[in-house]
Amino acid sequence: MAWLYLFVAGLFEIGWPLGLKLGWTEEGVRPWWIAFAILAMAVSGALLLWAQRFIPMGTAYAVWTGIGAVGAFVVGVLVFGDQASAMRIASIGLIVAGIIGLKLA
């Protein structure tokens, strides 16, 4: 169950950079998106806190940030048109390999 909480925490970790990206535009501040970012941070942190009770801290933190980094990359590519070069995709693949390795270790 701790791994499920950690996975969901990682998904919420994707929410806060998304909220910040959408919360500050050339037209100005969009407070609802900033509030979403803050809520995502709080939920993500709370779930990480709970997961660390059962998963070693270093493993939990690495997996949590890895899910957030990979997820933010995917959202950036799919939603915002960020570059998806072979080198960037290979680098994300290395992060995924590290997450899988930590889960199996």
C-alpha positions in Angstrom: 0.0 0.0 0.0 2.9 2.3 0.7 4.1 2.0 -2.9 0.6 3.0 -4.1 0.7 6.1 -1.9 4.1 6.9 -3.2 3.0 6.6 -6.8 0.0 8.9 -6.2 2.3 11.3 -4.4 4.4 11.3 -7.6 1.4 12.1 -9.7 0.6 15.1 -7.5 4.2 16.1 -7.9 3.4 16.6 -11.5 0.5 19.0 -10.6 2.5 21.7 -9.0 4.8 22.6 -11.9 1.7 22.4 -14.2 -0.2 24.8 -11.9 2.8 27.2 -11.8 3.2 27.1 -15.5 -0.5 27.9 -16.1 -0.7 30.3 -13.1 1.7 32.9 -14.5 1.1 33.9 -18.1 1.8 36.9 -20.2 -1.7 38.1 -19.3 -0.8 38.0 -15.6 -1.4 35.8 -12.6 -4.2 33.2 -12.6 -4.9 32.6 -8.9 -6.8 29.4 -9.3 -3.9 27.7 -11.0 -1.5 29.0 -8.3 -3.9 27.6 -5.7 -4.0 24.3 -7.6 -0.2 24.2 -7.5 -0.1 24.8 -3.7 -2.7 22.1 -3.1 -0.8 19.6 -5.3 2.4 20.4 -3.3 0.6 19.8 0.0 -1.1 16.5 -1.1 2.2 15.3 -2.7 4.2 16.0 0.5 1.6 14.4 2.8 1.5 11.2 0.7 5.3 11.1 0.6 5.4 11.5 4.4 3.1 8.6 4.8 5.0 6.4 2.3 8.3 7.1 4.0 7.0 5.3 7.1 7.3 2.0 5.2 9.8 2.7 2.4 13.4 3.8 3.0 13.7 7.6 2.8 16.2 7.7 0.0 14.3 5.2 -2.1 11.0 7.0 -1.5 12.4 10.4 -2.3 14.2 9.3 -5.5 11.0 7.5 -6.8 8.8 10.5 -5.9 11.0 13.0 -7.7 11.5 10.6 -10.6 7.8 10.2 -11.1 7.4 14.0 -10.9 10.3 14.6 -13.4 9.2 12.1 -15.9 5.5 13.2 -15.6 6.4 16.8 -16.0 8.5 16.0 -19.1 5.6 14.1 -20.7 3.1 16.8 -19.9 5.5 19.4 -21.3 5.9 17.5 -24.5 2.3 16.6 -25.0 0.6 19.8 -23.7 3.1 22.6 -24.2 5.0 21.3 -27.2 8.4 21.0 -25.4 11.2 19.5 -27.4 11.3 15.6 -27.5 14.8 15.0 -28.9 16.3 11.6 -28.8 18.8 12.7 -26.1 16.0 14.0 -23.9 13.9 10.8 -24.3 17.0 8.7 -23.6 17.7 10.7 -20.5 14.1 10.2 -19.3 14.5 6.5 -20.0 17.5 6.5 -17.6 15.4 8.0 -14.9 12.7 5.4 -15.4 15.3 2.7 -15.3 16.5 4.1 -12.0 13.0 4.1 -10.5 12.5 0.5 -11.6 15.8 -0.5 -10.1 15.0 1.1 -6.8 11.6 -0.6 -6.7 13.2 -4.0 -7.4 16.1 -3.5 -4.9 
